[in-house]
């Protein structure tokens, strides 16, 4: 006896059913191939403008009004109280704020685009014609940990895959001997490894660490790569034995994704023994290139080395490279006091390396296909705090992007006269994530993963592609 569903399928939807079955078979074949080799290169949803991302994270809340958001009204109103009509948000991190504090740094216009950049970043100012500023970023949390987590994962509190993990999941890797996602000398605070973790996505897609910010970049290494006294042949034999046991377990578990991912990770780790050390070896880089990144200067050497490694990573097909700037070992951009010294020292250590990265990518023909993102979890208040600093501020701040299909020498959105609220074309973090995925050829509404009975995505249930900044 034929039930109603099968009768309809045979009688009314025969050809449609055949087409659907073929599509499902193709999808099943693709899914099976992805499980067998999770990092195999995969086609984007539509033609991409970028192939890889270098994500520059300024750890601790870099001040927008002291860097890229010139607000002359702060100079005119120096020492006055912030108008009550503007001052609409207060929290524990903004306790004890005083009057308006103008920027201690002068702003100048750079390039043909005339972008205003402060004297904190004179080298970055010189490449302003390559940059696309978003001056209307905002979020709704002024606390470091949830704000940082949302920047990296799209969620302030819940365990979610990081942006780099979603990119690796969606596109795989162009180099089967290296991870699809690496993080260079990351800080382990403000949610730590959750900021580059894969959460419920297979572990293959999590960020592979190269050191942490607790050690110098020149000492940073991929973990567990040194073979020691074991030859490659012996190691291969040991791995084959281990994988035989894994295959038996895989059969018992019914094609379990976790086991597939574990086996793929072991194979990748074996291949990395031969290929990963070359990524970290800067001996082939010219003295001119090392100087371009500031590796020859003790002030810029550490971050310059990190950014040079980032270029070497994308050059070798790694999809997503996360590079946090913490102002040195254990430092950050969180000046509740001592703004001039803190922001000043931090900027000196990263200004030249960041500009060097943009110049180097461009001259190598990599900038058009590499999306560089300068980000921070929030900005700083226009009022003074503790006499010499600024408080946390999430209502309006600045990001910039370069290369990878965005408009060069372009500025989008604006804050009000005090740099307080994002008032013109506001952009939230889900919008940013949707736009980054779009530039990589991924539709953020289609890049999903089913977990615990529902489909998840980086942008959750929101997110708008900011098409106005796309070239």
Secondary structure, 3 states (H helix, E strand, C coil): CCCHHHHHHHHCCHHHHHHHHHHHHHHHHHHHHHHHCCCCCCCCCCCCCCCEEEEEEECCCCCHHHCCCCCHHHHHCCCCCCCCCCCCCCCHHHCCEEEECCCCCCEEEECCCCEEEEHHHHHHHCCHHHEEEEEEECCCCCCHHHHHHHHHHCCCCCCCCCHHHHHHHHHCCCCCCCCCEEEEEECCCCCHHHHHCCCCCCHHHCCEEEEECCCCHHHCCECCCCCCCCCHHHHHHHHHHHHHHHHHHHHHHCCCHHHHHHHHHHHHHHHHHHHHHHHHCCCCCCHHHHHHCCCCCCCCHHHHHHHHHHHHHHHCCCCEEEEEECCCCCCCCCCCCCHHHHHHHHHHHHHHHHHHHHHHHHHCCCHHHEEEEEEECCEEEEEEECCCEEEEECCCEEEEEECCCECCCEEECEECCCCCCEEECCECHHHHHHHHHHHCCCCCCCCCEEECCEEECCCCCCCCCCHHHEC
